[in-house]
Amino acid sequence: MKEETTEIKHIHDDKDLSKLLSYRFCSNEFLCCDYTLPIIRYVPVHHFYQNIVKYLVCSLCKRCDDNPEKYGEKITLQQHNLTVHYFCLLMSSGICQRGEEDEDVHGFLVDDIKKEIRRSSRLRCMKCKKVGASVGCSIKSCRQMVHMPCGLEQDFIFQFTDLFPSFCKKHAPSQTCVSSPSLPLSCSVCLEPIEPILSYNVLKCPACHGSWFHRNCVQHYAHSAAMFFFKCTLCNNKDQFQQEMLRMGIYIPERDAAWELEENAYEDLLQVYQHCDAVKCHSHKGRKYSSQSGYFEIVRCKLCGSRGTHRKCSNLKLYESDWICGDCKAAVEGKSELSELLCLFCKIIQRITYIHFFFLPPESVPLPNHVESPLAIRQCVAATSPEVLMDLAHQISQQQSTEVLVEDDDGVLEAALWVLRQSDFNPCCTLSVKFSQDKHSNNIRSQRRFLRRLVSKLQMSEIFEGPDGSKNLALNSKALRDDLYFEVGSLLALSLVHGGPPVGFFSPALYHSLFNYPTNYRPTLQDLGDTAFAHKIRQIAEAKSMKELRMAMQSASQYLEAAGCWRKIRELSEKDMLVEDVLNFYLIIRLQLPLQRFREGLRTLGLFEQVQMCTEAFHSVFCGPVERLTAESVMELFTVRFSEEKEQQEKENTTDLLTFITATDSAPSIGFHPTPSISFFITLVLLNPQLFISKLESLNRKERHFNSFALNHSALYGLQLQSNMCSIHVGTQS
C-alpha cells in the first residue's frame, strides 16, 4: 500500500466528491478524501467503505442520504460498483424480484437493476426536473414520474405490500373522519399538538378513531416496534391498525423490535445492589464484599432494593433476610427528619403570625391581597342542571339548521345516526325535524317528539344491558368497530342541550364509572341485572359454607378465570372480596375502551365537562327516575291566571294541558324557556268541556300526534294557541 499522501485537487462540494468516488483503482486500494483537509489519499478498501459509505450516491435516485427509516437500507455491491436504496428498488416501476431473498440485493438481480437504471435515465422527475425518475403512479392513466425521495416530498404514498404500488397526491388513498366532534388535540406518539384534520401528514387509528398521529411519528414508531409490537397506542388493536397503516404508506419492517435486537440491552437488569450502607461496616474486605452466605452476606432492603447491609453490621441473625433501610422505615412510619423540620417550621410561623396579629391595632391589620374570582364564587354555589343546560344551549345558532327527515317513530334512531355521520354535521345548528306523516308540522313540537323517541330508542340499543331504568354499558365488538359508543354518547348530549327529556336510565354504577360520583360508590349485584352471570355471582355471595362456596365458584369458573379472579379461598369471609373484584372487572375494567369512547361522545357541546363540575345536580337527569307530568307539576311549571269569578274557577282544570300543547309527557331537562303561562277566559260559544277532556285522555292513551290534534280541533273546543307555544288560552262555558 502506498504510504505517501499526494495532493491532487481541492474538493468544493458534493458534486466533486461524487465524481471522485466514481473512480475505482484496484482491488485493495481506493481513492478517498477528507473534508477537513483539501487532499486525496489512498486507503485500504475496507477502511474506505467503513468511513465514506455515507457519501456514496444511489444509482436510482442520485442521492447519498443514508436514512433507513425513509429510504430503506443503503446497499453497496463493491464488485459491481453499484449503490442503491432498498426502497428505491421496491418502488421502481420497471423491475421485479426474480432471484432468491439472499441473492444480489434481497432478490433483485444486478442485471435487472442496471436495466432499470438505463430505463429511468430517459424519464424526467416532475419534482426536481432531473432524469432518472424510476417511480410512477400506479394509475395507468396517470403519467406522474418521480425519484423515490422526491415522491415523499410530493406527498406520494408508497404501499409496502402486495405489488408495492405507488400513488401520486391526486390518486392517493385517504382516510375519512366519521365522528367530527371531540377531535384529539395531540399526537398519540410525540404528544405534541396536532391539527385535527386528516391529511397526508395526519393519520388516525381505524379501530378506535381516538388515536391520531403525525406521519413521521407513526413511521418512526413502526420502524422501532416492527411487525411484532406495532399496534395502536390507545386501543392496542394490531391487525386492523397495521393494515390501515400499510394502506396509508407506512413501512413496517418484518423483524423483531429494535430494542430486542440491541446487544446486552437488558444487562442492567441482571445487576443487583452490592454495597453495605451501615453506619459502621465490620467487613475487613470492604463495603462491596458479599459472601455467599453467613454474617457478611449483603442483604438488600425488601422495600426499595437500593440499600444494603451486612448481617453483622445491622445485628441480623443468620436466618434473617428481611431488612428495611432507614429511609423506607421513616416513610412507612410517616416520620423523617425533613418532615419533622417542616412541622417545626410551620409551628414557628403560626406562632409568629398569631403574636403579630394579636398585638396589632385593628386598623393596621392587613387585608387579603387577592379578590375571589367570579368563577370561584360560582363553583362554591352549586348550579342546577337546567341552568347549566341553558348556558350550553347558548351555543345553538337559530340562523342555521340541520334538517332531520323521519319516516315514523320507529325510524328515529336511524335518522339521527344518518345526520350525525354526515361530514358537514354541526351540533351547534338548530334541529329542523320533519315527520313524513305530518302534513302540518310545528318545528318545536316535532323536535321534542323526535328527542323523546330518540332517548327511548337509545335505551334499547345494543350498547346497553340490564333492566329498564338501570342500564349498564355492554361490551359489543361490532359497536366498538362501528364507533357506536361515541355516537350514542353524542346523541344523548345533543338531546339534553337541544331540550330533550332527561336520560333517566343510567345505573348508579354507569354514572359512577363516567363521572366518579358518588366517590365512595361500590358496584353491587343489583347493577348486574337478571342475567346468568349475575345468578352465578349471586350464588357465591350467598354461600353459607365453604362447601357451597366451592361449588358456586366451580359453577362460575369460566367467568372467574376470564376476570382473573380464579383463586383459592381458605375462609368464607374472603368471598366478599372475590365478589367485589368480579364486579369491578365486569362493570369497569373490561369496559375501559367503550367508556372512553362514550365519554368522548358526551363531550359534544361541552356537556361532559359541565356534568363533571355538577355531578350531584345531574345525577337525577341521568339516573332518574323520570317524573311524569301531573296536575301539581303543571301548576309548578306554568304561571296560571284563573278567572276572577269563583264559579268559573271550579270549571278550570290544568291536567294534561302541558302534554297536549308541548308534545311531551315529562319536563325537558333544560326546562321551558320562556316560562309558559295559562290564561282562562269566557267565550260566547257554548262548548262541551267533557268532550274536550275525553279527547285529551284518548290522545294520551294512544300517543297520537299532538300538533295535528291541536290544529284540527282548536276551533271546535274553543282552544286558542300562541305561535311561541309559551302561553295557551282555554275556553270554558259561559
C-alpha positions in Angstrom: 0.0 0.0 0.0 1.2 3.5 -0.8 2.4 5.3 2.4 2.8 8.7 0.9 -0.1 11.2 0.5 -0.3 13.0 -2.8 -2.3 16.2 -3.1 -4.4 16.1 -6.3 -7.1 18.8 -6.2 -9.5 20.7 -3.8 -12.9 19.4 -3.1 -15.5 22.2 -3.2 -18.9 20.4 -3.0 -20.7 17.1 -3.2 -20.5 17.0 -7.0 -16.7 17.0 -6.9 -16.8 14.3 -4.2 -19.2 12.1 -6.2 -17.1 12.3 -9.3 -14.0 11.3 -7.4 -15.9 8.4 -5.8 -16.8 7.0 -9.2 -13.2 6.1 -9.9 -12.0 2.7 -8.6 -8.3 2.0 -8.9 -7.6 -1.5 -7.8 -9.0 -4.4 -5.7 -7.3 -3.4 -2.4 -6.9 0.3 -2.7 -9.5 3.1 -3.2 -9.4 6.8 -3.7 -10.6 8.6 -0.6 -11.0 12.1 0.6 -11.3 14.1 3.8 -13.3 17.3 4.1 -11.1 18.6 6.9 -8.0 18.6 4.6 -8.1 19.5 0.9 -6.2 16.4 -0.1 -6.9 13.0 -1.5 -5.1 9.9 -0.4 -5.0 6.1 -0.9 -6.5 4.0 1.8 -7.4 0.2 2.2 -10.8 -0.5 0.6 -12.4 -1.9 3.7 -11.5 1.2 5.6 -12.9 3.3 2.8 -16.3 1.6 2.9 -16.5 1.9 6.7 -15.9 5.7 6.7 -17.1 7.1 3.4 -20.1 4.9 2.6 -22.4 7.7 3.6 -21.2 9.7 0.6 -22.0 7.0 -2.0 -24.7 8.0 -4.4 -27.8 5.8 -5.1 -27.8 4.8 -8.7 -31.5 5.3 -9.0 -32.4 8.4 -7.0 -29.0 10.1 -7.3 -28.9 10.9 -3.6 -26.4 10.0 -1.0 -28.8 10.2 2.0 -28.4 7.2 4.4 -31.8 7.1 6.2 -33.1 3.6 6.6 -36.4 4.9 8.1 -37.2 6.9 5.0 -35.3 5.3 2.1 -34.6 1.8 3.4 -31.2 0.2 3.8 -28.4 1.6 1.6 -26.8 -1.3 -0.1 -23.4 -1.2 -1.9 -22.1 -4.0 -4.2 -18.4 -3.3 -4.4 -17.7 -5.8 -7.2 -20.3 -4.2 -9.4 -19.6 -0.6 -8.4 -23.3 -0.2 -7.5 -25.2 1.5 -4.6 -28.9 1.6 -4.2 -31.6 2.4 -1.6 -33.7 -0.6 -0.9 -37.0 1.4 -1.1 -35.9 2.8 -4.5 -35.7 -0.7 -5.8 -39.0 -1.8 -4.2 -40.9 1.2 -5.7 -39.3 1.2 -9.2 -41.9 0.6 -11.8 -39.8 -1.5 -14.2 -38.2 -4.1 -12.0 -39.2 -7.2 -10.1 -37.6 -9.7 -7.8 -36.5 -12.7 -9.9 -33.9 -14.0 -7.5 -33.8 -15.6 -4.1 -34.0 -13.5 -1.0 -30.3 -13.8 -0.3 -29.3 -13.2 -3.9 -27.7 -9.9 -5.0 -29.8 -7.2 -3.4 -32.6 -9.0 -1.5 -33.7 -10.9 -4.7 -33.2 -8.0 -7.1 -30.6 -9.2 -9.7 -27.8 -6.9 -10.7 -28.6 -7.2 -14.4 -32.2 -6.2 -13.7 -31.1 -3.2 -11.6 -28.8 -2.0 -14.4 -31.7 -2.3 -16.9 -33.9 -0.3 -14.6 -31.2 2.4 -14.3 -31.0 2.6 -18.1 -34.8 2.8 -18.4 -35.2 5.5 -15.8 -32.3 7.6 -17.3 -34.8 8.5 -20.1 -37.5 9.7 -17.7 -37.6 13.1 -16.0 -38.8 13.7 -12.5 -41.8 16.1 -12.1 -40.3 17.4 -8.8 -36.6 18.1 -9.5 -36.8 18.1 -13.3 -33.8 15.8 -13.5 -33.6 12.4 -15.3 -33.6 9.1 -13.5 -37.3 9.0 -12.3 -37.9 5.3 -11.7 -41.2 5.5 -9.8 -44.6 6.2 -11.4 -48.1 6.4 -10.2 -49.9 3.0 -10.4 -53.0 4.5 -12.0 -52.4 3.7 -15.7 -53.9 6.9 -17.0 -51.6 9.0 -14.7 -48.1 9.9 -16.1 -46.5 11.3 -12.9 -42.9 10.1 -12.6 -40.6 10.9 -9.7 -37.5 9.8 -7.8 -38.5 7.9 -4.7 -37.2 10.7 -2.3 -38.9 13.3 -4.5 -42.1 11.4 -4.3 -42.0 11.6 -0.5 -41.7 15.4 -0.8 -44.6 15.5 -3.2 -46.9 13.5 -0.9 -46.7 10.3 -2.8 -48.0 7.2 -1.0 -45.9 4.1 -1.3 -47.6 0.9 -0.2 -45.2 -1.7 1.1 -47.4 -4.7 0.4 -48.6 -6.9 -2.5 -47.1 -5.4 -5.7 -45.7 -2.4 -3.9 -47.8 0.2 -5.8 -47.2 4.0 -5.7 -49.8 6.7 -5.8 -49.5 10.4 -6.6 -51.1 13.0 -4.5 -54.2 13.1 -6.7 -54.8 9.4 -6.7 -53.5 8.6 -3.2 -55.8 6.7 -0.7 -57.2 8.8 2.1 -58.9 8.4 5.5 -62.4 9.6 6.5 -63.5 11.0 9.8 -66.8 9.5 10.8 -67.1 11.5 14.0 -66.3 15.2 13.8 -67.0 16.3 17.4 -64.4 16.0 20.1 -61.3 15.6 17.9 -57.9 14.9 19.6 -55.5 17.8 20.3 -52.2 16.0 20.4 -50.3 13.2 18.6 -50.5 9.9 20.4 -46.8 9.2 19.8 -45.0 12.5 20.4 -47.8 14.2 22.4 -47.2 17.4 20.6 -50.2 19.5 19.3 -51.8 18.1 16.1 -54.2 19.8 13.7 -57.3 17.6 13.8 -57.7 17.4 10.0 -57.0 14.2 8.2 -54.3 14.7 5.5 -51.1 13.2 4.2 -49.2 14.2 7.3 -52.0 13.4 9.8 -53.3 9.8 10.3 -55.7 8.1 12.7 -56.4 4.6 14.0 -59.3 2.9 12.1 -60.3 0.9 15.2 -60.8 3.4 18.0 -60.9 6.7 16.0 -59.4 8.3 19.0 -55.7 7.9 18.4 -54.2 10.4 15.9 -50.6 10.6 14.7 -48.1 12.7 12.7 -47.0 10.6 9.7 -43.3 11.0 10.7 -44.1 10.0 14.3 -46.0 6.8 13.3 -43.3 5.9 10.8 -40.6 6.2 13.4 -42.8 4.2 15.8 -43.3 1.4 13.1 -39.5 1.3 12.3 -38.7 0.9 16.0 -41.5 -1.5 17.1 -41.6 -3.5 13.8 -44.3 -6.1 12.9 -44.5 -7.9 16.3 -45.0 -4.8 18.5 -46.5 -2.2 16.2 -50.1 -1.5 17.4 -52.4 1.4 18.3 -51.1 3.3 21.3 -54.6 3.8 22.6 -56.8 0.7 21.9 -53.9 -1.8 21.3 -55.5 -3.0 18.1 -52.9 -4.7 15.9 -54.3 -6.4 12.8 -56.7 -3.7 11.6 -54.2 -0.9 12.6 -51.3 -2.4 10.7 -53.4 -3.0 7.6 -54.6 0.6 7.6 -51.0 2.0 8.1 -49.7 -0.1 5.2 -52.5 1.2 3.1 -51.5 4.8 4.0 -47.9 4.2 3.1 -46.2 3.3 6.5 -43.4 0.8 6.2 -43.5 -1.9 8.9 -40.2 -4.0 9.0 -40.6 -7.8 9.2 -38.3 -8.3 12.2 -38.3 -8.1 15.9 -38.4 -4.7 17.7 -35.4 -2.6 17.7 -35.0 -2.7 21.5 -35.0 -6.5 21.3 -32.0 -6.5 18.9 -29.7 -4.3 20.9 -26.7 -6.2 22.3 -26.8 -6.5 26.1 -29.9 -4.3 26.1 -31.1 -5.7 29.5 -27.7 -6.2 31.1 -28.6 -3.7 33.8 -31.5 -5.9 35.0 -29.0 -8.6 35.9 -27.1 -6.4 38.3 -28.1 -6.1 41.9 -27.1 -3.7 44.6 -23.9 -4.8 46.4 -22.9 -2.3 49.0 -23.1 -2.1 52.8 -24.7 1.2 53.8 -24.4 0.6 57.6 -23.0 3.5 59.7 -20.1 1.2 60.7 -19.1 -1.7 58.4 -17.4 -4.6 60.2 -16.1 -6.3 57.0 -12.4 -6.3 56.6 -12.7 -6.8 52.8 -14.7 -3.6 52.4 -18.3 -2.5 52.0 -18.6 -4.0 48.5 -17.7 -7.5 49.7 -20.5 -10.0 49.9 -20.1 -13.7 50.8 -22.4 -16.4 49.5 -23.9 -16.8 53.0 -23.2 -16.0 56.6 -22.8 -12.8 58.5 -21.1 -11.0 55.7 -23.7 -11.6 53.0 -25.2 -8.3 51.9 -29.0 -8.2 52.5 -30.9 -5.6 50.5 -33.9 -3.5 51.7 -37.0 -5.5 51.0 -39.0 -2.3 50.0 -36.6 -0.3 47.7 -33.8 -2.7 47.0 -31.4 0.3 46.6 -29.8 0.0 50.1 -27.9 -2.9 51.6 -26.1 -4.1 54.7 -24.0 -7.0 56.0 -25.9 -9.1 58.6 -23.1 -8.4 61.0 -23.3 -4.7 60.5 -27.0 -4.5 61.3 -27.1 -7.2 64.0 -29.2 -9.5 61.9 -29.3 -13.2 62.6 -28.2 -15.8 60.1 -31.7 -16.8 59.1 -33.0 -13.3 58.8 -33.3 -12.0 55.2 -36.0 -9.3 55.7 -34.4 -5.9 56.4 -35.7 -2.3 55.8 -33.4 0.6 55.4 -33.8 3.8 57.4 -35.3 5.9 54.6 -38.1 3.3 53.9 -38.8 2.8 57.6 -39.2 6.6 58.0 -41.5 6.7 55.0 -43.7 3.8 56.2 -44.0 5.2 59.7 -44.6 8.7 58.4 -41.6 10.1 60.2 -38.5 11.6 58.7 -36.0 14.3 59.6 -37.3 16.5 56.8 -41.0 16.1 57.8 -40.2 16.9 61.4 -38.3 20.0 60.5 -41.2 21.2 58.3 -43.7 20.6 61.1 -41.4 22.6 63.5 -41.0 25.4 61.0 -44.8 25.6 60.4 -45.5 25.8 64.1 -43.0 28.7 64.5 -44.5 30.6 61.6 -48.0 30.1 63.1 -46.8 31.3 66.5 -45.2 34.4 65.0 -48.3 35.2 62.9 -50.5 34.8 65.9 -48.4 37.1 68.1 -48.1 39.7 65.3 -51.8 39.7 64.6 -52.8 39.8 68.3 -50.7 42.9 69.2 -51.5 44.9 66.0 -54.3 47.5 66.3 -57.5 46.7 64.3 -56.9 49.4 61.7 -53.4 48.1 60.9 -54.5 44.5 60.2 -53.6 43.9 56.5 -56.5 43.0 54.2 -56.3 39.9 51.9 -54.2 40.7 48.8 -56.5 38.8 46.4 -60.1 39.1 45.3 -62.1 35.9 44.8 -62.9 35.4 41.1 -66.5 35.1 39.8 -65.6 31.6 38.6 -64.6 30.6 42.1 -67.8 32.1 43.6 -69.9 30.2 41.0 -68.2 26.9 41.9 -68.9 27.4 45.5 -72.7 27.9 44.7 -73.8 24.6 43.1 -75.6 25.3 39.8 -78.8 23.4 38.9 -78.9 21.2 35.8 -81.4 23.4 33.9 -79.1 26.4 34.5 -76.1 24.5 33.1 -78.0 23.2 30.1 -79.3 26.6 29.4 -75.8 28.0 29.4 -74.8 25.3 26.9 -77.8 26.0 24.8 -76.4 29.4 24.0 -74.1 27.7 21.5 -77.0 26.7 19.3 -77.5 29.0 16.3 -81.0 29.9 15.5 -79.9 31.1 12.0 -78.5 27.8 10.9 -80.4 24.5 11.0 -79.8 20.8 10.3 -82.7 19.1 8.6 -83.8 15.7 10.1 -86.2 13.7 8.0 -88.0 10.9 9.9 -90.3 8.3 8.3 -92.1 7.3 11.5 -91.4 6.8 15.2 -89.6 3.5 14.6 -87.1 5.3 12.3 -86.0 8.0 14.7 -82.6 6.3 15.7 -81.7 5.6 12.1 -82.5 9.2 11.1 -80.4 10.6 14.0 -77.4 8.4 13.2 -77.6 9.3 9.5 -77.5 13.0 10.3 -74.7 12.6 12.9 -72.5 10.7 10.4 -72.6 13.5 7.8 -69.2 15.1 7.2 -70.7 18.6 7.4 -72.8 18.0 10.6 -72.6 20.8 13.1 -74.0 20.1 16.6 -74.5 23.9 17.1 -77.2 24.1 14.4 -80.9 24.0 15.3 -82.6 20.7 14.6 -85.3 21.1 12.0 -87.3 17.8 12.3 -89.9 16.7 9.9 -92.0 13.6 10.2 -93.2 12.3 6.8 -96.7 11.5 8.0 -97.3 15.0 9.4 -98.8 17.4 6.9 -99.0 20.3 9.3 -95.9 20.1 11.5 -94.6 22.5 14.1 -90.9 22.5 14.4 -90.7 22.8 18.2 -93.3 20.0 18.8 -91.7 17.8 16.2 -88.2 18.4 17.7 -89.4 17.4 21.2 -91.3 14.4 19.9 -88.2 13.4 18.0 -85.9 13.8 21.0 -88.3 11.9 23.3 -88.5 9.0 20.9 -84.7 9.1 20.4 -83.9 8.7 24.1 -86.4 5.8 24.3 -84.7 4.1 21.3 -81.2 4.7 22.7 -82.1 3.0 25.9 -82.9 -0.1 23.9 -79.8 0.0 21.8 -77.2 -2.8 21.6 -74.6 -1.0 23.7 -76.7 -1.1 26.9 -77.7 -4.0 29.0 -79.6 -4.5 32.2 -83.1 -3.8 33.5 -85.2 -0.8 32.3 -84.2 2.3 34.1 -80.9 0.9 35.3 -78.7 0.2 32.3 -75.0 -0.5 32.1 -72.7 -0.4 29.1 -72.5 -3.8 27.3 -69.3 -5.0 25.6 -70.0 -5.2 21.9 -67.2 -5.7 19.4 -69.3 -4.7 16.4 -70.4 -1.5 18.2 -66.7 -0.7 19.0 -65.7 -1.3 15.4 -68.6 1.0 14.2 -67.8 3.5 17.0 -71.4 3.3 18.1 -70.4 4.1 21.7 -69.2 7.6 20.6 -72.3 8.2 18.5 -74.8 7.2 21.3 -73.0 9.5 23.7 -73.0 12.3 21.2 -76.8 11.8 20.6 -77.5 11.9 24.3 -75.6 15.1 24.7 -77.4 16.6 21.7 -80.7 15.6 23.1 -80.1 17.2 26.5 -78.7 20.5 25.2 -81.4 20.8 22.5 -84.2 20.5 25.0 -84.8 16.7 25.1 -86.2 14.8 28.1 -83.9 13.5 30.9 -81.9 10.4 30.2 -83.1 8.6 33.3 -81.9 5.1 32.5 -78.3 5.0 33.7 -77.5 2.7 36.5 -75.6 4.2 39.5 -72.6 2.0 38.5 -72.5 3.5 35.0 -72.8 7.1 36.3 -70.0 6.4 38.8 -67.8 5.0 36.0 -68.4 8.0 33.8 -68.3 10.9 36.3 -66.8 9.3 39.6 -69.9 10.2 41.6 -70.6 9.2 44.3 -66.8 8.9 45.0 -67.3 6.1 47.5 -69.7 4.1 45.4 -69.0 0.4 45.0 -70.7 -1.8 42.4 -73.4 -4.2 43.7 -75.1 -7.3 42.5 -78.2 -5.3 41.6 -76.1 -3.5 38.9 -75.7 -6.8 37.0 -79.4 -7.2 36.4 -81.1 -10.5 35.9 -78.5 -12.5 33.8 -77.0 -15.9 34.0 -73.7 -14.3 35.1 -75.4 -12.4 37.9 -77.1 -15.5 39.1 -73.8 -17.4 39.4 -72.1 -14.5 41.2 -75.1 -14.2 43.5 -74.6 -17.9 44.5 -71.1 -17.1 45.5 -72.2 -14.1 47.6 -75.0 -16.1 49.3 -72.9 -19.1 50.1 -73.1 -20.0 53.8 -70.4 -22.7 54.0 -67.1 -23.5 52.4 -68.7 -26.4 50.5 -71.4 -24.2 49.0 -68.8 -21.6 48.1 -66.5 -24.1 46.3 -69.5 -25.4 44.3 -70.6 -21.9 43.4 -67.0 -21.0 42.3 -66.7 -24.2 40.3 -70.0 -23.3 38.5 -68.7 -19.8 37.7 -65.1 -20.9 37.0 -65.2 -19.7 33.3 -66.3 -16.2 34.4 -63.8 -16.1 37.3 -60.9 -17.1 35.0 -61.8 -14.5 32.4 -61.9 -11.9 35.1 -58.6 -13.0 36.6 -60.3 -13.9 39.9 -59.9 -17.6 40.0 -58.0 -18.3 43.2 -58.0 -20.4 46.3 -60.4 -19.4 49.0 -59.4 -20.5 52.5 -62.0 -18.7 54.6 -65.7 -17.9 54.0 -65.1 -14.3 54.7 -62.9 -14.0 51.6 -66.0 -14.3 49.3 -66.9 -10.6 49.7 -63.6 -9.5 48.3 -63.9 -12.0 45.5 -67.4 -10.7 44.5 -66.1 -7.1 44.7 -63.2 -8.0 42.3 -65.5 -9.7 39.9 -68.0 -6.8 39.9 -65.1 -4.3 39.3 -63.8 -6.2 36.4 -67.2 -6.8 34.8 -68.6 -3.3 35.2 -65.5 -1.1 35.0 -62.2 -2.7 33.9 -63.3 -4.7 30.9 -65.3 -1.6 29.6 -62.5 0.9 29.6 -62.4 1.4 25.9 -66.3 1.6 25.5 -66.4 4.0 28.5 -63.7 6.2 26.9 -65.5 6.5 23.6 -68.8 7.1 25.4 -67.2 9.9 27.3 -65.8 11.4 24.1 -69.4 11.4 22.7 -70.7 13.1 25.8 -68.2 15.9 25.3 -70.3 17.1 22.4 -71.3 20.8 23.0 -69.2 20.6 26.2 -71.7 18.6 28.2 -69.3 16.1 29.8 -67.1 18.8 31.3 -70.1 20.6 32.8 -71.6 17.4 34.3 -68.2 16.7 35.9 -68.4 20.1 37.7 -72.0 19.5 38.9 -72.2 15.7 39.2 -74.7 15.8 42.1 -77.1 18.1 40.2 -77.1 15.9 37.1 -77.4 12.6 38.9 -81.2 12.7 38.7 -81.0 13.7 35.0 -79.1 10.6 34.0 -80.2 8.1 36.7 -83.8 9.1 37.1 -86.4 8.1 37.9 -88.1 10.5 35.4 -91.0 12.3 36.9 -94.1 12.3 34.7 -96.3 15.4 34.5 -99.2 15.7 36.9 -101.6 18.4 37.7 -99.3 19.6 40.6 -96.2 19.7 38.3 -98.1 21.6 35.7 -99.0 24.2 38.3 -95.4 24.5 39.2 -94.2 24.8 35.6 -96.9 27.3 34.5 -97.9 30.7 35.6 -101.7 30.2 35.9 -104.1 33.1 35.8 -107.6 31.8 36.8 -110.8 33.6 36.1 -111.8 36.3 38.6 -115.3 34.7 39.2 -115.3 31.8 41.6 -117.9 29.9 39.7 -115.6 29.7 36.6 -112.6 28.7 38.7 -114.3 25.5 39.7 -114.5 24.5 36.0 -110.9 25.4 35.1 -108.5 22.4 35.2 -104.8 22.2 34.3 -104.4 18.4 34.0 -103.0 17.2 30.6 -102.7 20.7 29.2 -98.9 20.7 29.0 -98.8 17.3 27.4 -101.3 18.4 24.8 -99.5 21.6 23.9 -95.8 20.7 24.1 -95.9 17.1 22.8 -94.0 15.8 25.8 -95.2 13.9 28.9 -92.2 15.0 31.0 -90.5 18.3 31.6 -87.3 18.7 29.4 -84.1 18.7 31.4 -83.3 22.2 30.2 -86.8 23.4 31.2 -89.2 25.6 29.3 -88.0 29.0 28.0 -89.5 31.5 28.2 -91.7 30.5 31.1 -95.1 29.2 29.9 -98.4 30.6 31.3 -102.1 29.6 31.2 -105.0 32.1 30.9 -108.6 31.0 31.2 -111.3 33.2 29.6 -115.0 33.1 28.9 -116.2 32.6 25.3 -119.5 33.4 23.8 -119.7 30.0 22.2 -121.3 27.1 24.0 -118.7 24.4 24.3 -118.6 20.8 25.6 -115.7 20.6 28.1 -116.4 16.9 28.8 -115.7 16.1 25.2 -112.5 18.1 25.3 -111.2 16.2 28.3 -112.2 12.8 26.8 -110.3 13.7 23.7 -107.2 14.6 25.7 -107.4 11.3 27.6 -107.8 9.3 24.4 -104.9 11.2 22.9 -102.6 10.4 25.9 -103.5 6.7 25.8 -102.9 6.3 22.1 -99.9 8.7 22.0 -101.1 10.4 18.8 -99.6 13.4 17.2 -100.3 16.4 19.5 -99.7 19.0 16.9 -102.2 17.6 14.3 -104.9 17.4 17.1 -104.3 21.0 18.1 -104.6 22.3 14.6 -107.7 20.3 13.7 -109.7 20.7 16.9 -108.7 24.0 18.5 -111.6 25.9 16.9 -114.1 23.2 17.8 -113.2 23.1 21.5 -112.5 26.8 22.0 -108.7 26.3 22.3 -106.5 29.1 21.2 -102.7 28.5 20.8 -100.0 31.1 20.5 -97.2 30.6 18.0 -94.4 30.5 20.5 -96.1 27.7 22.5 -95.4 29.5 25.7 -98.9 30.5 26.7 -102.3 28.9 26.0 -105.9 30.1 26.3 -108.6 27.5 27.2 -112.2 28.4 26.6 -114.9 27.5 29.1 -118.7 27.6 29.0 -120.5 30.8 29.8 
